[in-house]
Amino acid sequence: MDGGTALLKASAQRLRYWDITDGQIAELERTRQVKRTMEIYSTSRRHCSPQGRI
């Protein structure tokens, strides 16, 4: 595995640690466009307040 491939895999894994979906990661790879904001999906059915933004 070359350095570029290793970096891509490591970057995808870091996004997964933040619970970014595989679909969102695939979209980043496909479009190569970084967005300023993105949706974060909750694992619970409760309402998520926007006050908890990072």
Residue frames relative to the residue before (quaternion, step in Angstrom):
aa qw qx qy qz dx dy dz
M 1.0000 0.0000 0.0000 0.0000 0.00 0.00 0.00
D 0.3339 -0.7514 0.5329 0.1995 3.56 -0.80 0.99
G 0.7280 -0.4626 0.2940 0.4119 3.57 -1.28 0.24
G 0.6524 0.5270 -0.3182 0.4420 3.59 0.99 -0.79
T 0.6586 0.4989 -0.3009 0.4763 3.56 0.99 -0.86
A 0.6454 0.5185 -0.3166 0.4631 3.58 0.97 -0.84
L 0.6522 0.5124 -0.3114 0.4639 3.58 0.98 -0.83
L 0.6405 0.5254 -0.3186 0.4608 3.59 0.99 -0.83
K 0.6741 0.4855 -0.2942 0.4725 3.59 0.91 -0.90
A 0.6547 0.5067 -0.3127 0.4657 3.58 0.96 -0.82
S 0.6438 0.5204 -0.3189 0.4615 3.59 1.01 -0.79
A 0.6470 0.5084 -0.3163 0.4721 3.58 0.96 -0.85
Q 0.6498 0.5135 -0.3230 0.4580 3.59 0.97 -0.79
R 0.6333 0.5218 -0.3355 0.4626 3.60 0.98 -0.75
L 0.6349 0.5097 -0.3307 0.4771 3.60 1.02 -0.72
R 0.6362 0.5233 -0.3316 0.4599 3.61 1.01 -0.75
Y 0.5966 0.5589 -0.3648 0.4457 3.61 1.07 -0.63
W 0.6929 0.4282 -0.2563 0.5204 3.60 1.19 -0.56
D 0.4944 -0.6912 0.3881 0.3567 3.59 1.35 0.28
I 0.2963 0.7040 -0.5695 0.3038 3.56 1.01 0.80
T 0.4540 -0.7242 0.4472 0.2634 3.59 -0.76 1.03
D 0.6231 -0.5347 0.4144 0.3927 3.54 -1.25 0.44
G 0.6088 0.5577 -0.3461 0.4456 3.58 1.11 -0.64
Q 0.6589 0.4928 -0.3040 0.4803 3.57 1.00 -0.82
I 0.6367 0.5122 -0.3259 0.4754 3.58 1.02 -0.76
A 0.6432 0.5191 -0.3180 0.4644 3.58 0.98 -0.84
E 0.6313 0.5256 -0.3323 0.4634 3.59 1.04 -0.76
L 0.6307 0.5240 -0.3274 0.4695 3.60 1.00 -0.79
E 0.6665 0.4955 -0.3001 0.4692 3.57 0.95 -0.88
R 0.6804 0.5057 -0.2863 0.4466 3.57 0.97 -0.90
T 0.7744 0.3658 -0.1902 0.4800 3.59 0.77 -1.03
R 0.2048 -0.7983 0.5262 0.2095 3.58 1.17 -0.66
Q 0.5232 0.5956 -0.4148 0.4466 3.55 1.18 0.70
V 0.2528 -0.7564 0.5869 0.1397 3.56 -0.69 1.10
K 0.2531 -0.7716 0.5677 0.1351 3.55 -0.85 1.00
R 0.5276 -0.6332 0.4732 0.3112 3.52 -1.16 0.63
T 0.7744 0.1222 -0.0686 0.6170 3.57 1.16 -0.62
M 0.0064 0.7785 -0.6267 -0.0338 3.55 -1.26 0.35
E 0.5568 -0.6118 0.4455 0.3423 3.53 -1.20 0.51
I 0.1847 -0.7342 0.6443 0.1082 3.51 -1.14 0.80
Y 0.2400 -0.7932 0.5479 0.1140 3.57 -0.68 1.10
S 0.3814 -0.7310 0.5286 0.2019 3.54 -0.92 0.99
T 0.3911 -0.7021 0.5400 0.2499 3.56 -1.11 0.66
S 0.6713 0.4220 -0.3059 0.5270 3.59 1.25 -0.05
R 0.5243 -0.6422 0.4600 0.3179 3.55 -1.25 0.24
R 0.4926 0.6666 -0.4277 0.3606 3.56 1.23 0.10
H 0.5982 -0.5630 0.4384 0.3648 3.52 -1.30 0.40
C 0.2399 -0.7555 0.5936 0.1390 3.56 -0.97 0.87
S 0.3358 -0.7575 0.5312 0.1771 3.55 -0.72 1.07
P 0.4804 -0.6736 0.4718 0.3048 3.61 -0.94 0.78
Q 0.5147 0.6527 -0.4178 0.3667 3.61 1.23 -0.20
G 0.6678 0.5135 -0.2980 0.4489 3.58 1.19 -0.44
R 0.3251 0.7698 -0.4961 0.2358 3.58 1.21 0.36
I 0.3874 -0.7081 0.5453 0.2263 3.51 -1.16 0.69
